[in-house]
Amino acid sequence: MLKPKGTFPAIDLVDFGDVARKRVGMQCQYASRYVSGECPTDDPDGYPDVASDPQFGDELRVEGDAGNYHDIRIHADDVDEFVDRMRLVLKRTRN
């Protein structure tokens, strides 16, 4: 679930769109569905909230507005964990 903008120190955050494109290979608008909490579902073809669902582990530090995915930012220390979770989810949905 996205936290409101300004929740975390800006110096610790990186652009979510860059992470989505460069590390996950997805456009930001699609990758944001996996952190916004806007499209929760138990359907394996759905969009689980990999940022805050306890089944994935500790909550990731992601902030922004689900209505403006270009403003979403993720804590630099959480990027690798986000990428790992996305690989796991995408592997499940593609098999």
Backbone bond lengths (Angstrom), bond angles and torsions (degrees), N, CA, C in turn:
res aa  C-N    CA-C-N  psi(-1)  N-CA   C-N-CA  omega(-1)  CA-C   N-CA-C  phi
1 M - - - 1.451 - - 1.529 108.04 -
2 L 1.281 115.20 133.24 1.460 120.52 179.18 1.518 110.76 -70.43
3 K 1.303 115.11 137.29 1.461 121.39 172.60 1.525 107.22 -90.94
4 P 1.327 117.25 157.76 1.467 119.40 178.92 1.530 111.26 -62.43
5 K 1.318 115.15 148.76 1.454 121.10 177.58 1.521 109.26 -57.00
6 G 1.331 116.45 134.99 1.456 121.75 -179.26 1.518 113.58 95.47
7 T 1.335 117.76 1.15 1.461 121.43 179.90 1.529 111.07 -67.11
8 F 1.312 116.85 -38.12 1.462 122.22 -177.31 1.526 109.58 -114.34
9 P 1.336 118.00 154.40 1.466 119.91 178.21 1.537 110.79 -59.67
10 A 1.312 116.07 128.01 1.468 121.61 -175.70 1.525 112.15 -57.36
11 I 1.300 117.59 -31.83 1.470 120.78 -177.83 1.527 111.80 -64.82
12 D 1.336 117.38 -23.34 1.468 122.21 -178.43 1.524 113.19 -89.01
13 L 1.321 118.06 -4.83 1.456 122.02 -172.67 1.525 112.49 -104.34
14 V 1.340 114.98 150.93 1.459 121.43 174.90 1.525 108.35 -125.70
15 D 1.307 115.89 161.09 1.451 122.12 -178.77 1.531 110.67 -66.49
16 F 1.312 116.27 122.48 1.459 121.28 -179.47 1.527 111.75 -64.22
17 G 1.323 117.01 -36.00 1.459 120.87 179.82 1.515 112.51 -61.12
18 D 1.332 116.64 -39.19 1.463 120.40 177.41 1.522 110.90 -63.52
19 V 1.329 116.26 -42.97 1.458 121.22 179.10 1.534 109.90 -64.20
20 A 1.318 116.16 -45.36 1.467 120.38 -179.23 1.528 111.02 -59.03
21 R 1.318 116.10 -48.17 1.477 119.82 -176.88 1.525 112.15 -71.14
22 K 1.321 116.18 -50.83 1.468 120.39 -171.45 1.520 114.36 -79.30
23 R 1.315 117.28 -32.56 1.464 119.61 -174.15 1.525 113.40 -105.24
24 V 1.332 117.67 -28.85 1.460 121.06 -177.37 1.531 110.96 -107.54
25 G 1.317 116.99 -23.32 1.454 120.65 -179.72 1.514 113.49 79.03
26 M 1.338 116.26 29.31 1.466 121.42 -179.88 1.519 109.57 -125.61
27 Q 1.317 115.58 151.78 1.452 119.46 170.85 1.524 108.18 -69.47
28 C 1.313 115.95 148.13 1.463 121.63 -177.77 1.520 112.17 -55.52
29 Q 1.326 117.76 -41.20 1.464 119.86 -176.68 1.519 111.92 -60.38
30 Y 1.332 117.81 -31.95 1.459 120.55 179.09 1.522 111.56 -85.00
31 A 1.310 117.86 -42.11 1.465 121.06 178.85 1.527 111.23 -64.59
32 S 1.319 117.48 -31.07 1.469 120.20 -178.58 1.524 111.88 -63.58
33 R 1.321 117.90 -22.74 1.466 120.97 178.32 1.525 111.16 -65.32
34 Y 1.315 117.27 -21.70 1.459 122.44 -179.02 1.528 113.02 -88.19
35 V 1.323 118.02 -2.71 1.464 120.31 178.00 1.520 113.06 -128.92
36 S 1.316 117.13 -11.01 1.465 119.33 -173.83 1.515 113.72 -80.39
37 G 1.332 117.12 -26.78 1.457 119.63 -174.43 1.515 112.14 77.22
38 E 1.334 117.19 4.31 1.456 121.86 -177.75 1.527 112.96 -78.68
39 C 1.327 117.25 -23.84 1.465 121.02 -175.75 1.531 111.05 -125.54
40 P 1.339 118.46 50.94 1.464 118.47 -177.38 1.524 111.33 -67.62
41 T 1.320 115.28 145.09 1.458 118.94 179.41 1.514 110.15 -164.63
42 D 1.305 115.92 151.90 1.458 121.00 172.82 1.521 110.45 -92.09
43 D 1.322 116.01 -6.37 1.460 121.82 179.10 1.532 108.87 -66.26
44 P 1.335 118.40 127.88 1.459 120.23 -179.04 1.523 113.68 -61.15
45 D 1.327 117.12 -18.77 1.458 120.36 176.53 1.528 111.44 -94.50
46 G 1.323 117.30 7.36 1.454 121.91 -177.83 1.511 112.39 -89.31
47 Y 1.312 115.39 -155.37 1.455 121.85 -174.79 1.525 110.34 -126.87
48 P 1.312 118.73 84.29 1.462 119.01 177.15 1.525 110.29 -66.92
49 D 1.305 116.36 147.52 1.467 121.10 179.84 1.529 108.79 -81.67
50 V 1.316 116.42 90.56 1.467 120.62 -176.58 1.520 112.40 -69.22
51 A 1.321 117.54 -12.94 1.464 120.56 -179.44 1.525 112.97 -82.48
52 S 1.338 117.21 -29.99 1.470 117.50 -174.07 1.520 115.62 -132.86
53 D 1.312 118.72 -7.78 1.463 120.24 179.32 1.531 108.82 -69.90
54 P 1.336 117.91 123.24 1.469 121.15 -177.18 1.531 114.67 -58.51
55 Q 1.336 118.23 -21.98 1.460 119.42 179.30 1.531 111.80 -63.40
56 F 1.336 117.18 -20.11 1.463 120.99 -179.88 1.525 112.97 -94.95
57 G 1.315 117.19 -10.43 1.463 120.48 -179.34 1.510 111.39 118.85
58 D 1.317 115.48 -155.45 1.460 120.91 -178.16 1.524 111.32 -63.60
59 E 1.316 114.93 151.15 1.458 120.90 -179.99 1.526 110.82 -66.23
60 L 1.319 115.59 136.86 1.458 121.10 176.89 1.526 109.17 -88.26
61 R 1.319 115.20 153.88 1.467 120.75 -179.05 1.533 109.13 -92.70
62 V 1.321 114.25 98.72 1.459 121.77 -178.88 1.522 106.89 -131.21
63 E 1.330 116.18 133.70 1.450 119.13 -179.57 1.520 111.06 -135.04
64 G 1.310 115.03 158.29 1.452 121.33 177.98 1.515 110.96 143.79
65 D 1.313 114.88 -164.28 1.454 122.70 -176.81 1.521 108.64 -120.27
66 A 1.312 117.13 122.88 1.466 121.14 -178.97 1.526 111.56 -60.54
67 G 1.307 117.17 -24.35 1.454 121.15 178.69 1.514 113.66 -78.48
68 N 1.328 117.11 -12.71 1.462 121.72 179.51 1.524 107.88 -136.92
69 Y 1.311 116.45 80.49 1.461 121.26 -173.28 1.526 113.43 -62.96
70 H 1.324 118.45 -17.45 1.462 120.53 178.23 1.534 112.36 -70.12
71 D 1.321 117.05 -18.53 1.463 121.13 -179.19 1.525 113.65 -95.52
72 I 1.316 118.09 1.90 1.464 120.44 -179.13 1.526 109.33 -72.90
73 R 1.334 114.73 137.07 1.467 120.92 178.94 1.525 107.89 -133.45
74 I 1.328 115.43 150.49 1.464 121.71 -178.93 1.516 108.78 -126.57
75 H 1.319 115.72 145.65 1.462 120.39 178.95 1.530 108.78 -63.63
76 A 1.312 116.49 134.26 1.475 121.59 -176.98 1.526 112.09 -56.35
77 D 1.325 117.32 -35.15 1.463 120.82 -179.23 1.530 112.91 -73.96
78 D 1.329 118.15 -12.07 1.464 122.35 -179.24 1.528 113.35 -101.27
79 V 1.318 117.67 -3.39 1.462 121.20 -175.77 1.527 111.71 -61.15
80 D 1.318 118.22 -50.16 1.464 120.15 -178.30 1.521 111.93 -60.42
81 E 1.316 117.00 -40.60 1.470 120.55 178.75 1.531 110.49 -65.46
82 F 1.320 117.23 -41.60 1.459 120.42 176.76 1.533 110.63 -59.38
83 V 1.317 116.83 -46.42 1.464 121.47 -179.80 1.528 110.20 -60.74
84 D 1.324 117.42 -44.23 1.465 120.90 178.26 1.525 111.53 -60.52
85 R 1.323 116.82 -43.23 1.462 120.72 179.98 1.526 111.18 -65.63
86 M 1.312 116.07 -39.65 1.463 119.67 179.15 1.529 110.77 -66.11
87 R 1.302 117.25 -40.54 1.470 119.80 177.77 1.524 110.19 -61.16
88 L 1.319 116.84 -41.20 1.457 121.41 178.33 1.532 110.70 -62.39
89 V 1.306 117.25 -48.85 1.459 121.82 -178.70 1.525 111.13 -64.59
90 L 1.308 117.08 -44.84 1.464 120.18 -178.49 1.522 111.28 -67.19
91 K 1.326 116.33 -34.46 1.461 119.67 177.39 1.523 110.00 -63.79
92 R 1.333 117.02 -40.86 1.466 121.44 178.84 1.515 111.71 -62.88
93 T 1.331 116.72 -42.44 1.460 120.12 -174.50 1.523 112.69 -78.72
94 R 1.310 117.01 -19.56 1.472 119.75 -178.35 1.521 113.01 -93.95
95 N 1.323 117.12 -7.76 1.485 120.27 178.95 1.498 111.26 -92.19
